[in-house]
Amino acid sequence: MFTGIVETVGTVREIQELSLGRRFVVDAPGWREGLALGSSISVNGVCLTVVASEDTCLQFDAVDETLRRSTLSRIRPGAHVNLETPLTLTAMLGGHVVQGHVDGVAEVENVENRGIERWIRLRMPHELMRYVVLKGSIALDGVSLTVADLNETGLSVAIIPHTAAVTTLGSCGVGDVVNVEVDIIAKHLEKLAVPYLSGRSV
């Protein structure tokens, strides 16, 4: 479990092709040195496992299913990625409950500066829009955000200067794609309610 509060931004130094996926070598100097093998890390909102660690670099394997569902398939060496370690039972829940299980990707349609805010408009996959509510939470590239506006095809989020400065969302532009994880609570509620709404018993 994560909270969507990004701790640092790493740089992808190398991508190795595997038989059933890819290995990402991510450089994050001075961040969480000595992370144990097997640790879970949110990488741009995708929960990945540390499979190797050397100097300032961490290595993660992503299988084909992960590559298909997320933007990791489009990442190239030199790209920056948001990083976060898992939530502990004694940590403050500063964002919202994020699993690191990406539901799909969204495309940036517009970026507009409104005073100190950076408004990002995204076109969302139709099948995910039913889980999005105004002022609800959503994770974009692993960043916990509040839905500021929405219509039938997408949503907008307002990024404060701090978030723009410490995450990759500060540099995203029109045409870029981001990983999306909708609220897991909404998905569970839907699964529980559908049998009753359709007249079937559970």
PEJO-V927113 format. One record per helix or strand of 3 or more residues. SS is the DSSP state (H for helix, E for strand). FROM is the first residue (numbers start at 0). TO is the last residue. If there is no record, write none. Layout:
BEGIN
SS;FROM;TO
SS;FROM;TO
END
This chain:
BEGIN
E;7;17
E;20;26
E;39;42
E;45;53
E;56;62
H;63;68
H;70;73
E;79;84
E;103;113
E;116;122
H;125;130
E;136;139
E;142;149
E;153;158
H;160;165
H;167;169
E;176;180
H;183;196
END
